[in-house]
């Protein structure tokens, strides 16, 4: 489980990075909320999970706090991937930019 204070620091950095990459404040904030709570309708939506995975990767690529938040990144990546089927992951692989 991620401590609340650590989550707040991560969420602020995550939101700021996504905003700098063209995601609206509302979109970046919702994305962070979905990562934290992972509501049932999100868990059951490969499209939303794929978007969250891509946004998480964008954040990790551009943050200056990779070492500080690496455990959170790995935890969230695993959480998202655990809700994707093998076919969903294949689709992501085939449709992602090289």
C-alpha positions in Angstrom: 0.0 0.0 0.0 1.2 3.5 -0.9 1.4 5.9 2.0 -0.9 8.9 1.6 1.9 11.5 1.9 3.9 9.7 -0.7 0.9 9.3 -3.0 0.2 13.1 -2.8 3.8 13.8 -3.8 3.6 11.3 -6.6 0.2 12.6 -7.8 1.4 16.2 -7.9 4.4 15.2 -10.0 2.4 12.9 -12.2 -0.3 15.6 -12.8 2.3 18.2 -13.6 4.2 16.0 -16.1 1.0 15.0 -17.9 -0.1 18.7 -18.1 3.3 19.6 -19.6 2.7 16.9 -22.2 -0.7 18.4 -23.3 -3.1 16.5 -21.0 -5.7 18.8 -19.4 -5.6 19.4 -15.7 -9.0 17.6 -15.4 -7.7 14.7 -17.4 -4.4 14.4 -15.5 -6.2 14.6 -12.2 -8.8 12.0 -13.2 -6.0 9.7 -14.4 -4.2 10.0 -11.0 -7.5 9.2 -9.2 -8.1 6.2 -11.4 -4.6 4.9 -10.7 -5.2 5.2 -7.0 -8.7 3.8 -6.7 -9.0 1.7 -9.9 -12.8 1.7 -9.9 -14.6 -1.4 -11.3 -15.6 0.3 -14.6 -12.0 1.2 -15.1 -10.8 -2.3 -14.3 -13.2 -3.7 -17.0 -12.2 -1.2 -19.7 -9.2 -2.2 -21.8 -9.3 1.2 -23.5 -9.0 3.1 -20.2 -6.4 0.7 -18.8 -4.4 1.1 -22.0 -4.6 4.9 -21.7 -3.6 4.8 -18.0 -0.6 2.5 -18.9 0.5 4.9 -21.7 0.2 8.0 -19.4 2.1 6.2 -16.6 4.9 5.5 -19.1 4.9 9.1 -20.3 5.2 10.3 -16.7 8.0 7.9 -15.9 9.9 8.8 -19.0 9.7 12.5 -18.2 9.8 12.8 -14.4 13.0 13.8 -12.7 11.9 11.7 -9.7 12.3 8.2 -11.3 14.3 6.8 -8.4 12.1 8.3 -5.8 8.9 6.9 -7.3 10.2 3.8 -9.0 8.4 1.5 -6.6 5.1 3.3 -7.2 5.6 3.1 -10.9 6.2 -0.6 -10.8 3.2 -1.2 -8.4 0.8 0.8 -10.6 2.2 -0.8 -13.8 1.6 -4.3 -12.3 -1.9 -3.3 -11.0 -2.9 -2.1 -14.5 -1.4 -5.1 -16.3 -3.1 -7.5 -13.9 -6.5 -6.2 -15.2 -5.5 -6.6 -18.8 -6.0 -9.9 -20.6 -3.4 -11.5 -22.8 -5.3 -10.3 -25.9 -5.4 -6.7 -24.5 -1.6 -6.7 -24.0 -1.1 -8.1 -27.5 -3.2 -5.3 -28.9 -1.2 -2.7 -26.9 2.0 -4.1 -28.2 0.8 -4.2 -31.8 -0.7 -0.7 -31.8 2.0 1.2 -29.7 4.5 3.4 -31.5 7.9 2.0 -32.0 
